[in-house]
Amino acid sequence: MNIEHLRTFLDVSQTGSFHRSADRLNVSQSTVSARIKALEDRLDRILFNRMKNGVTVTGAGQRLWRHADVAVRAWDQGRQALSLPDSMRASCALGIQQALAEWLAPEWLHWMGQQHGDVALRIETGYSNLLHRQLDDGLLDMAVLFLPQTRPGVAIETLYIDDLLLVSTQQRDVTSGWLKDYVFVDWSYDFQTAHAEAFPDMELAPMTVPLPNVALNHILTHGGAAYLARATVEPWISDGQLHEVAGAPTFQRPVYLAYRNDPVDGQIQATALAGLRQIAGAYA
């Protein structure tokens, strides 16, 4: 099986066009067509419905997609592992929920660099479902996420529990028009649900962002309100730049640690997990 055929299949699935994929992959359209045709012949399945304005993925193509994605990722990571210098004896991959990566990733990289300078480190960010799939497929060694899923071969523990506070650059209460400059942070699906239950009459927020630091920097610069982690905003509350919005509910947000029960290197995994627990303990 040619890995470039699978890579081309994944790209065409995303673009819906042989022409656009040819531009993205820096090859000719005839090369894209030939790769897809060779893959279809090898699998004896039609992977795309060809139309005048593009292509759509068939049922067979949809079933292939995840396996192709895993194969391409594994191949790329295998190439990276082989390219490691002899001074690097192993590698370790950590997945982090997107909203947590900005503060957690640098701390963990520093910890691991001090403890295991001879281990190559890799960070992946994403949402809980993606991180769990990558754990299942062996592409990650561990993950920090919001929504744990019970899976064979994967251990789950609560890493810490944080409070999300509604804070504002102005002193105000929850009924005093705070929505006009409200920045909604898309922490996770469970936060969306709890937020909707707490504010059933709220219309769509003027701004929605995926990362809390984006919201924090915006409101500190331009004014406004947002739900942010207590540990993050306490310094700004202490010096008077931010204020808790009176009467607003506080949401508890558990953060979980998931890791494989069959580590490639148990010593490296133990060190990596110890670092995450220590960092979380200092943060929470």
Steps between C-alpha positions, in 0.01 A plus 500: 500500500652833391488753784475790253185345358346506847623855562342610171175322588482690832566834332239447227251399770558840663504717189231320299704571187783330312605842369524666844685201644748512212577863591534418871720195440704678232441231237302490176130421493577191289731378779219539757259313271754223444566458871130477584438257213790281614364497855150412380638219284703364790200502735247406230270778623390837363607764753360815336194592300628709208286801404548804279553735795715269714486170685326355805618213717316170456400273787812293439710815511343605828584160651858528378558853625595430862728209409674711237542784748654268758731343241626837374551636852680184609723513192588866557575438867704193412710709262547761773607229748755361254638849441569555871868541583670215682498714816120462518415156634119522482202728438189600697179651361251698710157610379347809663149638479528810286385745769771377741798478268625858531592473868546124548718414199795733585505385864498131404765542232725673754440224757577222255807680370640511852413139581567330166713711271555197279129456415345666194173670594190566290184696583168452321197722567135434428165413653428200720366265231804551277744456787331175605519364145870582487551320832315197363713500188826527695579845362497653852642369826273711721247782477355779715135556411155610614276207397645159592383183329538152645712303255679163525865546583463865608509620861309814605554719805388847608797732462344806667174692529489865406236768551386712206406851610318770309738796522476850358724801460223706664323445830154377410240237583353230283194710414679822400554451131818293515404316181568796271877444519495132605759266351384138506785254553423162344650297782328171411164345418414447867570868570276599209220290650539636852526857368178460298318368807623790714409763238202355310390836357842608380541571131817422308801671661656781294833313496591131531862384529655154546787602732468668843816707456348659190199608707718615791728712282201648315309612808813634672576709190152600385275434800231238540407184686577129466491172689860422593681266738538628857870414516559697181315820594585527870803730440286744299222487759752572776634812327153626405518454123227234508192457719272205564156569357262504796226237491656297217518122546837329532558186295721216615716354226675170569811429296595136444819313425481200266795271427571161352536197727760350265767773474791450268728621780354485850772720653443781253123476543532512881716813479265668252195426715675618816579828328140554393374428852751739657425779251124455549538500877681832492243649260175387661 
